[in-house]
Amino acid sequence: MRSAPSPFRTAVVLAVSAATALVLSSCAQEESTPAATSTSADACADITTVTDGTLTVGTSDPAFPPYVIGNKPSNGKGFESAVAYAVAEQMGFTADQVKWTFAGFSQLFAPGQKDYDVALNQISITPKREKAVTFSDPYYEAANAVLVLKDSQFADATSLAELQDAKIGVQIGTTALEQVGNQIAPTQEVAVFDDTTASTQALKNGSIDAIVTDLPTTLYLAAVEVPGVVIGQLPQDQAADTWGLVLQKDNPLVQCVNQAVDTLTESGDLLAITNKWMTEYAQAPVLS
């Protein structure tokens, strides 16, 4: 990867900057109340959720580490599972008041009525998606990275140009497709898969030469799922994956979610969650 700050540090800077803009929002506490003592539970007391007294959280199935451990988000283990429960707590919901629902990756940010209050699944904030749904302030930023098999002819690649002849696979609806086209400009058509499970199987059976997905996922796949190697991350000068929680378009609940992210950032809890689950999944050389 590059010598720039690691993704979790970037995420915290982003969240802090976004939180500053929320000081005058409807979820903020009165001016005389110190920021450190404000709580999202107070601000969100009168907000309506899909199911009264419950915060319904959407994600995809299967879900991989380090985001969800054991493909069971309700256990609170894994980065996004932990973030969801931390946000819920700040909004005034106990762990047993959090309900999980599942949908395909692209369905989570498609237009229309939602059966969840918030969703998180490494969903990048993009202008196109913002036309269909509402995003919270960012909680993490990650690079996209390239995974190949250890015995691949591309295993020793150190530059974007060396990957141009590779058959590359990406997950549908991700920023990876655009970034691969712009930065690698492969000579073969990029293969698009419904989910990471399908693209990983295609890599195993030789249908594709490489997978491009977010860096933490590629590192997990290389360590656990395939005899692979992460040759590097794509430069983040464009199409970097900045993730936010997703809500139905114009859902006023976003103000309360943002207040929760603000509180978690200022208290250091978001950084602690990030350090616990993401530190070992944030390092790889940058391809140029």
C-alpha positions as CSV (number, residue, x, y, z in Angstrom):
1,M,0.0,0.0,0.0
2,R,1.1,3.5,0.3
3,S,2.9,5.3,3.0
4,A,-0.2,7.5,3.7
5,P,-2.2,7.1,6.9
6,S,-4.0,3.8,7.4
7,P,-7.7,3.6,6.5
8,F,-9.0,3.6,10.0
9,R,-7.1,6.8,10.7
10,T,-8.7,8.4,7.6
11,A,-12.1,7.2,8.7
12,V,-11.8,8.9,12.1
13,V,-10.7,12.2,10.5
14,L,-13.6,12.0,8.1
15,A,-16.1,11.3,10.9
16,V,-14.7,14.1,13.1
17,S,-15.0,16.6,10.2
18,A,-18.5,15.5,9.4
19,A,-19.5,15.7,13.0
20,T,-18.4,19.3,13.3
21,A,-21.1,20.2,10.7
22,L,-23.7,18.7,12.9
23,V,-23.3,21.0,15.9
24,L,-26.3,23.1,14.8
25,S,-28.4,20.1,13.6
26,S,-31.8,19.2,15.1
27,C,-30.1,16.3,16.9
28,A,-27.6,18.6,18.7
29,Q,-28.0,19.3,22.4
30,E,-28.7,22.8,23.7
31,E,-25.7,25.2,23.4
32,S,-25.2,25.3,27.2
33,T,-24.8,21.5,27.3
34,P,-21.2,20.3,27.0
35,A,-20.7,18.1,23.8
36,A,-19.1,15.3,25.9
37,T,-22.3,14.9,27.9
38,S,-24.8,14.9,24.9
39,T,-26.4,11.6,24.0
40,S,-28.1,10.4,20.9
41,A,-30.7,8.7,23.0
42,D,-32.0,12.2,24.1
43,A,-32.0,13.5,20.5
44,C,-33.7,10.4,19.0
45,A,-36.4,9.9,21.6
46,D,-39.3,10.8,19.3
47,I,-38.0,9.3,16.0
48,T,-40.1,6.6,14.4
49,T,-38.5,3.3,13.4
50,V,-39.8,0.5,11.1
51,T,-40.8,-1.5,14.2
52,D,-41.7,0.4,17.3
53,G,-39.1,0.0,20.0
54,T,-36.7,-1.8,17.7
55,L,-33.8,-0.7,15.5
56,T,-33.8,-2.9,12.4
57,V,-30.4,-3.2,10.8
58,G,-29.8,-4.5,7.3
59,T,-26.8,-6.3,5.9
60,S,-26.0,-9.1,3.4
61,D,-25.7,-12.8,3.8
62,P,-23.0,-14.2,3.8
63,A,-21.0,-11.6,5.6
64,F,-17.2,-12.0,5.9
65,P,-14.7,-11.2,8.6
66,P,-13.5,-8.8,9.7
67,Y,-16.9,-7.2,9.4
68,V,-18.9,-10.0,10.8
69,I,-17.6,-13.1,12.6
70,G,-19.2,-16.4,12.0
71,N,-21.6,-14.9,9.5
72,K,-23.8,-14.0,12.5
73,P,-24.1,-10.2,12.9
74,S,-26.3,-10.6,16.0
75,N,-23.3,-11.8,18.0
76,G,-21.7,-8.3,18.0
77,K,-18.4,-9.6,16.8
78,G,-16.7,-8.0,13.8
79,F,-16.2,-4.4,12.8
80,E,-19.6,-3.6,11.3
81,S,-21.5,-5.7,13.8
82,A,-19.8,-3.8,16.6
83,V,-20.4,-0.4,14.9
84,A,-24.1,-1.3,14.5
85,Y,-24.5,-2.1,18.2
86,A,-22.5,0.9,19.3
87,V,-24.6,3.2,17.1
88,A,-27.8,1.6,18.4
89,E,-26.7,2.1,22.0
90,Q,-26.1,5.8,21.4
91,M,-29.6,6.0,19.9
92,G,-31.1,4.5,23.0
93,F,-31.6,0.9,21.9
94,T,-30.3,-2.1,24.0
95,A,-28.7,-5.0,22.2
96,D,-31.9,-7.1,22.5
97,Q,-33.8,-4.3,20.7
98,V,-31.6,-4.6,17.6
99,K,-33.1,-6.8,14.9
100,W,-31.2,-7.9,11.8
101,T,-32.6,-8.3,8.3
102,F,-30.8,-9.5,5.1
103,A,-30.8,-8.5,1.4
104,G,-28.5,-8.7,-1.6
105,F,-25.8,-6.1,-1.6
106,S,-27.3,-3.9,-4.4
107,Q,-30.8,-4.2,-2.8
108,L,-29.5,-2.4,0.3
109,F,-29.1,0.9,-1.5
110,A,-31.7,0.5,-4.3
111,P,-34.5,3.1,-4.4
112,G,-37.7,2.4,-2.7
113,Q,-39.3,1.4,0.6
114,K,-36.9,-0.2,3.1
115,D,-37.6,-2.9,5.7
116,Y,-34.7,-1.7,7.8
117,D,-33.9,1.6,9.7
118,V,-30.2,1.5,8.8
119,A,-28.0,-0.8,6.8
120,L,-24.2,-1.3,6.6
121,N,-22.3,-3.6,4.4
122,Q,-19.2,-1.8,3.2
123,I,-21.5,0.4,1.2
124,S,-19.6,3.3,-0.4
125,I,-21.1,6.8,-0.4
126,T,-21.4,7.9,-4.1
127,P,-23.4,10.6,-5.8
128,K,-25.4,8.1,-7.8
129,R,-26.4,6.1,-4.7
130,E,-27.3,9.3,-2.8
131,K,-30.0,9.9,-5.3
132,A,-31.7,6.7,-4.2
133,V,-30.9,6.5,-0.4
134,T,-29.7,8.7,2.4
135,F,-26.2,8.1,3.9
136,S,-24.9,8.8,7.4
137,D,-21.6,10.5,8.0
138,P,-18.7,8.1,7.1
139,Y,-17.6,5.5,9.6
140,Y,-14.7,4.1,7.6
141,E,-12.7,4.5,4.4
142,A,-10.9,1.6,2.7
143,A,-9.0,1.1,-0.5
144,N,-9.8,-1.5,-3.1
145,A,-7.2,-4.2,-3.5
146,V,-6.2,-7.0,-5.9
147,L,-6.2,-10.6,-4.9
148,V,-4.7,-13.4,-7.1
149,L,-3.7,-17.0,-6.5
150,K,-0.2,-17.6,-5.3
151,D,0.7,-19.6,-8.4
152,S,-0.8,-17.0,-10.8
153,Q,1.2,-15.5,-13.6
154,F,0.2,-12.1,-12.0
155,A,1.4,-12.9,-8.5
156,D,4.6,-10.9,-8.9
157,A,2.9,-7.8,-10.4
158,T,3.8,-4.5,-8.8
159,S,2.2,-2.1,-11.1
160,L,-1.3,-1.4,-12.6
161,A,0.1,-1.9,-16.1
162,E,1.1,-5.5,-15.3
163,L,-2.5,-6.3,-14.6
164,Q,-4.0,-5.1,-17.9
165,D,-4.1,-8.6,-19.4
166,A,-5.7,-10.2,-16.4
167,K,-9.3,-11.4,-16.3
168,I,-10.6,-9.4,-13.3
169,G,-13.7,-10.1,-11.3
170,V,-15.6,-7.6,-9.1
171,Q,-18.9,-7.6,-7.1
172,I,-21.9,-6.0,-8.7
173,G,-22.8,-2.6,-7.5
174,T,-19.4,-1.8,-6.0
175,T,-17.0,1.0,-6.8
176,A,-14.4,-1.5,-7.9
177,L,-15.8,-1.8,-11.4
178,E,-15.3,1.9,-12.2
179,Q,-11.9,2.0,-10.5
180,V,-10.6,-1.1,-12.4
181,G,-11.8,0.4,-15.7
182,N,-10.1,3.8,-15.0
183,Q,-6.9,2.7,-13.3
184,I,-6.1,-0.7,-14.8
185,A,-7.9,-0.4,-18.1
186,P,-7.9,-4.2,-18.6
187,T,-7.8,-5.6,-22.1
188,Q,-10.5,-8.2,-21.2
189,E,-14.0,-7.4,-20.1
190,V,-14.4,-7.3,-16.3
191,A,-16.4,-10.2,-14.9
192,V,-19.2,-9.0,-12.5
193,F,-20.5,-11.3,-9.7
194,D,-23.5,-11.2,-7.4
195,D,-21.4,-11.5,-4.3
196,T,-17.9,-12.2,-3.0
197,T,-18.6,-15.9,-2.6
198,A,-19.2,-16.2,-6.3
199,S,-16.2,-14.3,-7.3
200,T,-14.0,-16.2,-4.9
201,Q,-15.2,-19.5,-6.4
202,A,-14.4,-18.2,-9.9
203,L,-10.9,-17.3,-8.8
204,K,-10.5,-20.8,-7.4
205,N,-11.6,-22.6,-10.5
206,G,-9.5,-20.4,-12.8
207,S,-12.4,-18.5,-14.5
208,I,-10.8,-15.2,-13.5
209,D,-7.2,-14.2,-12.7
210,A,-7.9,-11.7,-10.0
211,I,-10.5,-10.2,-7.6
212,V,-10.8,-6.6,-6.8
213,T,-12.6,-5.7,-3.6
214,D,-12.0,-3.7,-0.5
215,L,-8.6,-4.3,1.1
216,P,-9.8,-5.9,4.4
217,T,-11.9,-8.4,2.5
218,T,-9.0,-9.3,0.1
219,L,-6.7,-9.8,3.1
220,Y,-9.2,-12.1,4.8
221,L,-9.8,-14.1,1.6
222,A,-6.1,-14.6,1.0
223,A,-5.6,-15.8,4.6
224,V,-8.6,-18.0,4.9
225,E,-10.6,-18.8,1.8
226,V,-8.0,-19.2,-1.1
227,P,-4.3,-19.9,-1.5
228,G,-3.9,-16.3,-2.6
229,V,-1.8,-13.2,-2.2
230,V,-2.9,-9.6,-2.1
231,I,-0.5,-7.9,-4.6
232,G,-1.5,-4.4,-3.6
233,Q,-4.2,-1.8,-3.3
234,L,-5.4,0.6,-6.0
235,P,-4.5,4.2,-5.6
236,Q,-7.2,6.2,-3.7
237,D,-7.0,9.3,-5.8
238,Q,-10.4,8.3,-7.1
239,A,-13.3,6.0,-6.2
240,A,-12.0,5.3,-2.7
241,D,-14.5,3.4,-0.6
242,T,-15.9,5.7,2.0
243,W,-18.6,3.9,3.9
244,G,-21.7,5.2,5.5
245,L,-24.8,3.7,7.1
246,V,-27.7,3.6,4.6
247,L,-31.2,4.8,5.3
248,Q,-34.3,5.1,3.2
249,K,-34.2,8.4,1.2
250,D,-34.8,11.5,3.3
251,N,-35.4,9.5,6.5
252,P,-35.1,12.0,9.3
253,L,-33.5,9.3,11.4
254,V,-30.2,10.1,9.7
255,Q,-29.8,13.1,12.1
256,C,-29.8,10.8,15.1
257,V,-27.5,8.3,13.4
258,N,-25.1,11.1,12.6
259,Q,-25.2,12.2,16.2
260,A,-24.4,8.7,17.3
261,V,-21.4,8.6,15.0
262,D,-20.3,12.0,16.3
263,T,-20.5,10.8,19.9
264,L,-18.7,7.6,19.2
265,T,-15.9,9.5,17.4
266,E,-15.5,12.2,20.1
267,S,-15.4,9.5,22.9
268,G,-12.8,7.5,21.0
269,D,-15.1,4.4,20.9
270,L,-15.2,4.4,17.1
271,L,-11.4,4.4,17.0
272,A,-11.3,1.6,19.6
273,I,-13.7,-0.5,17.6
274,T,-11.7,0.1,14.4
275,N,-8.4,-0.7,16.1
276,K,-9.8,-4.0,17.5
277,W,-11.2,-5.4,14.3
278,M,-9.4,-3.6,11.4
279,T,-5.8,-2.9,12.2
280,E,-4.4,-6.1,10.7
281,Y,-6.6,-5.7,7.6
282,A,-5.3,-2.4,6.5
283,Q,-1.8,-2.9,5.2
284,A,-0.7,-3.6,1.6
285,P,1.5,-1.8,-1.0
286,V,0.0,0.7,-3.4
287,L,0.1,-0.2,-7.0
288,S,1.2,2.5,-9.4
